Amino acid sequence: MTKIGHEWNAVLTIAMRGVTLTIKTPMRLIMSLIMPIMMMGMLGGSLGQNMADGLGFDFGKFMLVGMIVNMLFMMTMMGMTGLVEDRQVDFTQEMLISPISRVSIVIGQILGAGFAAVICTVGTLIVGACMGIVLTGWQMLFLLILAPLMCLAAGSLAMLFIGSIQDAKTANMAVSFLTMPQMFLAGAIIPIANSTGILWALSRMMPMTYCIDLARAVVYKGTAEYAEVVLFNPLINCTAIIVLTVAFLLLGTWLYSKSETNR
Amino acid sequence: MGAAVEVSNLVKQYKRAEKRAVDDISFKVGEGEFFAFLGPNGAGKTTTISILTTTLSKTSGEVKIAGLDAATQAKEVRKNVGIIFQQPSLDENLTAEENIRLHACLYGMYPYRPLYSLMPKEYKRQVLELAEIVGMRDELFRSVKKLSGGMKRKFEIIRSLIHTPRILFLDEPTQGLDAVARRDLWNYINNVRKDKGTTVFLTTHYLDEAENVDNVCIINKGKIAISATPCELRKRGQNLEDAYIEIVKGGLLND
C-alpha cells in the first residue's frame, strides 16, 4: 500500500467505525430523525408563521436550506465529541499508536460523524416536505455532493474548540455553546444581510455562513430571488470554506495531538 | 545482538508535577529479548512505555526503537511496535472481529471493507487462525461488551500481534485475569516469541511472570534501582519476589 493509500485506508476505516456505531446505536438514529422535527418543524415553523411576512422571498425554502446546513454542522460537531469520549474509555490509545497521521484520524472521525449528519438532513427534507417545502431532485443532489465539504468544515471548527479538551461533558458543552449562536449568526434561519458591527464580524468568521450561502446559491440559481438571498459569489464561498477548513483542521489537530502527547 | 530498545538519560516531568516521573534512566533491550521492567505503583513504568511507544513526549533524553528515533521517526516506530495497554482499549460497541479489522486496516495491512465477508481471504485466514490459537473462535463475532475480562485481553493480544510487530510492549497484560486465562495467555506469547523472535517488553506486578525473562530492570520513584538477570537477582533472596521486595523497600528506606 502506498503512503497516500495507507492514509486514505485509515480515514475510511475510522469513518466506517463512526458509521457502524451510528447503525448499531438505534438511539443515535432516532435522535438524527427527531432533531429535524424540533429544529425545522418547531423553531423554523414558528419563525415562518410569525416573521416571514415582508421578506420579499419565500421564507420556507430559505429556512429549509439554512436548516439543512445547520443540521449538517450541528450533528457533525456533536459527533466530534466522540474523539473526547474515546479518550475517556482509552480507545484513543489504539488510534494514536497506529502508524497514521493525526490529520487522518481527525478527518476519519469527521466523515464518520457526517454519516449521522446526512441522515439528519434526510429527516429535515422529510419534515420540510410535510410543511409543503420541497426541493427539486437536482437541488438535493447538489446539496448531497456539497455535504462532505460542509461536514469537514463543521468538524474542523469543532476540533478547534474541543481539540485540547480531555473531558466529554466539557466537550459537549463547548459544542452546544458553539452550535446555537452559530445558527443565528450564520443566517441559517434569519437573514443576515443587514448585520453590522460585531455580529457582522462574527458571521464572516464562521465557515457555516459561507456553507449556507453556497447552498442557497445552488438552490436559488437562476431565480429572481437569487440577488436577495445570496450574499457572496460562490467562488468566494468556496475559497472561504476551504481556507477556514484547512486552517481550523490543522490547528485543531495540532491541539488534539499536543494535548495527548504533551502532558 | 542489536538493540531493539535503547534508552539514554530519559527524563519525563509532567506539567504541574513537582517531581520527575522518570528521572534520567538508561537501559537497553536486545533484539528478540524477553525483558521485564518492574517497579511498584507510580514508579514510572507506564510513563516509560508511553514514551517508548510514542504516545507521550519526553522532557529530555534519547529513545531509539528498532534503531529509529522515537521523537523524530514516530510513525516508523509505531509500525514496529505492538502494545497491550494497562487499561483495556477495545471499542466495546464493536465486535471483537471489528476491533481486529480496524487495527489491521489502520496498519495498512488490508484495504478496509465494511463487512468481514468482504475482507481479503488472507485476513480471514489470519484472524481465524489467531482466534483458534487462543481458543476464541466462537467469540470472534460477539460484541466486546458481552465478553469477560480474560476474553477481552486475549483479543487485545490478537489485535496487537496481527501486524507482526518486532517489539511487543505488555503493560500489566494479565491484570484482572484468572489463573487459567493467565496461563493460556503466556503460552501464546511464549509461542509467538519462539516462532517470530519478537522482542517482549513486559511490566507486571506478578513477579512469577518475570521468572523466565532474559533481563530485569527495576524502576523505583522514576530511577533505575537495578538492572540484572533474574539469576543475579535471585542471589539477593530466595526468589525474584524476595529480591524485588528487598530492592524496592531498600529504595524506600533510602528516601
Chai-1 contact restraints between the chains, C-beta under 6 A:
chainA,res_idxA,chainB,res_idxB,connection_type,confidence,min_distance_angstrom,max_distance_angstrom,comment,restraint_id
A,M1,B,G108,contact,1.0,0.0,6.0,A-B,restraint_1
A,H6,B,G108,contact,1.0,0.0,6.0,A-B,restraint_2
A,N9,B,C105,contact,1.0,0.0,6.0,A-B,restraint_3
A,N9,B,G108,contact,1.0,0.0,6.0,A-B,restraint_4
A,N9,B,P111,contact,1.0,0.0,6.0,A-B,restraint_5
A,N9,B,Y112,contact,1.0,0.0,6.0,A-B,restraint_6
A,A10,B,L106,contact,1.0,0.0,6.0,A-B,restraint_7
A,L12,B,Y112,contact,1.0,0.0,6.0,A-B,restraint_8
A,T13,B,L102,contact,1.0,0.0,6.0,A-B,restraint_9
A,T13,B,C105,contact,1.0,0.0,6.0,A-B,restraint_10
A,T13,B,L106,contact,1.0,0.0,6.0,A-B,restraint_11
A,T13,B,Y112,contact,1.0,0.0,6.0,A-B,restraint_12
A,M16,B,P114,contact,1.0,0.0,6.0,A-B,restraint_13
A,L21,B,N93,contact,1.0,0.0,6.0,A-B,restraint_14
A,D90,B,Q87,contact,1.0,0.0,6.0,A-B,restraint_15
A,D90,B,S89,contact,1.0,0.0,6.0,A-B,restraint_16
A,F91,B,S89,contact,1.0,0.0,6.0,A-B,restraint_17
A,F91,B,D91,contact,1.0,0.0,6.0,A-B,restraint_18
A,Q93,B,F85,contact,1.0,0.0,6.0,A-B,restraint_19
A,Q93,B,S89,contact,1.0,0.0,6.0,A-B,restraint_20
A,E94,B,S89,contact,1.0,0.0,6.0,A-B,restraint_21
A,L96,B,T55,contact,1.0,0.0,6.0,A-B,restraint_22
A,I97,B,T53,contact,1.0,0.0,6.0,A-B,restraint_23
A,I97,B,R78,contact,1.0,0.0,6.0,A-B,restraint_24
A,I97,B,I83,contact,1.0,0.0,6.0,A-B,restraint_25
A,S98,B,L106,contact,1.0,0.0,6.0,A-B,restraint_26
A,P99,B,K75,contact,1.0,0.0,6.0,A-B,restraint_27
A,P99,B,R78,contact,1.0,0.0,6.0,A-B,restraint_28
A,P99,B,K79,contact,1.0,0.0,6.0,A-B,restraint_29
A,I100,B,L106,contact,1.0,0.0,6.0,A-B,restraint_30
A,T261,B,L56,contact,1.0,0.0,6.0,A-B,restraint_31
A,T261,B,S57,contact,1.0,0.0,6.0,A-B,restraint_32
A,N262,B,S57,contact,1.0,0.0,6.0,A-B,restraint_33
A,R263,B,Y14,contact,1.0,0.0,6.0,A-B,restraint_34
